[in-house]
């Protein structure tokens, strides 16, 4: 049992340190605010800028500022985005790394 908790703690720490976009979809009825327009930072060699986004937490939208992330060979980072469905709900589609050449519909 102790090993299980150590494993969970390690995974949670790794996710916290990577500071990535949430990995699961969330659907809400509220329309998200328009994304803030901010200048991209110069991240330096081997890094790329990922724009900020609105995260939905505790019944409100909270701005998560953009950040520099380490590039991955042969992959491109597609940022998270909000999409409206036919019923008028809004779903956050998480960002993530995709192999170069993979169709956007294959997400």
Buried (B, 14 or more C-beta within 10 A) or exposed (E): EEEEEEEEEEEEEEEEEEEBBBEEEBEBEEEBEEBEEEEEEEBEEEBBBBBBBBBBEEEEBEEBEBBBBEBBEEEEBBBBBBEEEEEEEBEBBBBBEBEEEEEEEEE
